[in-house]
Amino acid sequence: MIRPFSASISEEILDDLKNRIKNTRWPDEITNSNWMYGTNLSFMKELSNYWLYEFNWRKVEAEINSFPNFMATIDGYDIHFIHVKGKGEKNIPLIITHGWPGSFLEMLKLIPMLTNDEEISFDLVIPSVIGFGYSGKSQVEGCNSEFVAHLWHKLMMKLGYEKYGAQGGDIGSGVSSWLTLKYPLNLIGLHLNYISGSYKPFLKDGEQLTGEVVAFQKYASDWATKEAAYSFIQSTKPITLAFGLNDSPVGLCAWIIEKFNSWSDNNGEINSIFTKDELLANVTLYWMTQTIHSSIRMYNENSKYPLQLGENDYIKTPVAFAKFPKELPTPPRSYIEKGFNITHWTEMPAGGHFAAMEKPDLLAKDIKDFFKELAI
């Protein structure tokens, strides 16, 4: 069943949020430490003040509701999605999947860029992953990226799209990869701007890794030592963390904003890439929907079911990869090609992990260029 959806939260919940921000107990900080130990204290105080007195969640709701929103119930799960049809003579169905700590809000800038081009335009389906945003939460184990991929395929079938493309970054990359691996006859093309951190292609007995792959693995390991503590706790003890983040809006904000700062191409100035309203819209969505635990639980589920390809697992569908310079550690193309049929590779001049927010023009152009090449 598919039904219209409208974003709306009660004034009571908004008032409660403001009271909690007002009553924040602030930590101390080492002088002039900036972001060295995590989210900067003075930045958080400034952002929280803006959140309290200037940020307007009703404007965010109005923007969300300016697009056609729907809720589909599939296999007992409520799936929220935006569905915008392209304005071209022939539109390519494309499902775009977000990751953590982002949301479907990341993709809003892409919508006009991908639906208004008469030469090539798309019927966009932008869902919220199970446990994120307005989608339902899983109360049982097993809600990993492959599980979500099966739901996405059923959603596209319900919408009448027998053949379609997929795009994703972060967790959305894993979901889209599983989707293409499991439904190769339905996928016309896969566009990625991230490779799942758990990805391992099939290697024949005795096959040695190349020097560039060994060097990458060392780099990724060094990066993880300094930057991946969040991932380890979310993969092992997510609910322990969630008690604090689900109860304190400033705690939630600090946990999420650190990633927007560390993973974006901002040259040390987060406000040069994201507005306060953009940052707070995403954080507030997590707060209003109480999805911090259900979203980070995906790390635990994926750790038990990584994207490790067997001997007969190879994504034969044409695959595009957009490599943004400030993305998290990305394997060499030669290593990715062991599992993916890369037909289109773009080295981007700027941008980071949140490509759809940071450089939507570059990402949209690359998506269009790739699907043009497929001559669908």
Rosetta blueprint (number, residue, H / E / L):
1 M L
2 I E
3 R E
4 P E
5 F L
6 S L
7 A L
8 S L
9 I L
10 S L
11 E H
12 E H
13 I H
14 L H
15 D H
16 D H
17 L H
18 K H
19 N H
20 R H
21 I H
22 K H
23 N L
24 T L
25 R L
26 W L
27 P L
28 D L
29 E L
30 I L
31 T L
32 N L
33 S L
34 N L
35 W L
36 M L
37 Y L
38 G L
39 T L
40 N L
41 L H
42 S H
43 F H
44 M H
45 K H
46 E H
47 L H
48 S H
49 N H
50 Y H
51 W H
52 L H
53 Y H
54 E L
55 F L
56 N L
57 W H
58 R H
59 K H
60 V H
61 E H
62 A H
63 E H
64 I H
65 N H
66 S L
67 F L
68 P L
69 N E
70 F E
71 M E
72 A E
73 T E
74 I E
75 D L
76 G L
77 Y E
78 D E
79 I E
80 H E
81 F E
82 I E
83 H E
84 V E
85 K L
86 G L
87 K L
88 G L
89 E L
90 K L
91 N E
92 I E
93 P E
94 L E
95 I E
96 I E
97 T E
98 H L
99 G L
100 W L
101 P L
102 G L
103 S L
104 F H
105 L H
106 E H
107 M H
108 L L
109 K L
110 L H
111 I H
112 P H
113 M H
114 L H
115 T H
116 N L
117 D L
118 E L
119 E L
120 I L
121 S E
122 F E
123 D E
124 L E
125 V E
126 I E
127 P E
128 S L
129 V L
130 I L
131 G L
132 F L
133 G L
134 Y L
135 S L
136 G L
137 K L
138 S L
139 Q L
140 V L
141 E L
142 G L
143 C L
144 N L
145 S H
146 E H
147 F H
148 V H
149 A H
150 H H
151 L H
152 W H
153 H H
154 K H
155 L H
156 M H
157 M H
158 K H
159 L L
160 G L
161 Y L
162 E L
163 K L
164 Y E
165 G E
166 A E
167 Q E
168 G E
169 G L
170 D L
171 I H
172 G H
173 S H
174 G H
175 V H
176 S H
177 S H
178 W H
179 L H
180 T H
181 L H
182 K H
183 Y L
184 P L
185 L L
186 N L
187 L E
188 I E
189 G E
190 L E
191 H E
192 L E
193 N L
194 Y L
195 I L
196 S L
197 G L
198 S L
199 Y L
200 K E
201 P L
202 F L
203 L L
204 K L
205 D L
206 G L
207 E L
208 Q L
209 L L
210 T L
211 G H
212 E H
213 V H
214 V H
215 A H
216 F H
217 Q H
218 K H
219 Y H
220 A H
221 S H
222 D H
223 W H
224 A H
225 T H
226 K H
227 E H
228 A L
229 A H
230 Y H
231 S H
232 F H
233 I H
234 Q H
235 S H
236 T H
237 K L
238 P H
239 I H
240 T H
241 L H
242 A H
243 F H
244 G H
245 L H
246 N L
247 D L
248 S L
249 P H
250 V H
251 G H
252 L H
253 C H
254 A H
255 W H
256 I H
257 I H
258 E H
259 K H
260 F H
261 N H
262 S H
263 W L
264 S L
265 D L
266 N L
267 N L
268 G L
269 E L
270 I H
271 N H
272 S H
273 I L
274 F L
275 T L
276 K H
277 D H
278 E H
279 L H
280 L H
281 A H
282 N H
283 V H
284 T H
285 L H
286 Y H
287 W H
288 M H
289 T H
290 Q L
291 T L
292 I H
293 H H
294 S H
295 S H
296 I H
297 R H
298 M H
299 Y H
300 N H
301 E H
302 N H
303 S H
304 K H
305 Y L
306 P L
307 L L
308 Q E
309 L L
310 G L
311 E L
312 N L
313 D L
314 Y L
315 I E
316 K E
317 T E
318 P E
319 V E
320 A E
321 F E
322 A E
323 K E
324 F L
325 P L
326 K E
327 E L
328 L L
329 P L
330 T L
331 P L
332 P L
333 R H
334 S H
335 Y H
336 I H
337 E L
338 K L
339 G L
340 F E
341 N E
342 I E
343 T E
344 H E
345 W E
346 T E
347 E E
348 M L
349 P L
350 A L
351 G L
352 G E
353 H L
354 F L
355 A H
356 A H
357 M H
358 E H
359 K L
360 P H
361 D H
362 L H
363 L H
364 A H
365 K H
366 D H
367 I H
368 K H
369 D H
370 F H
371 F H
372 K H
373 E H
374 L L
375 A L
376 I L
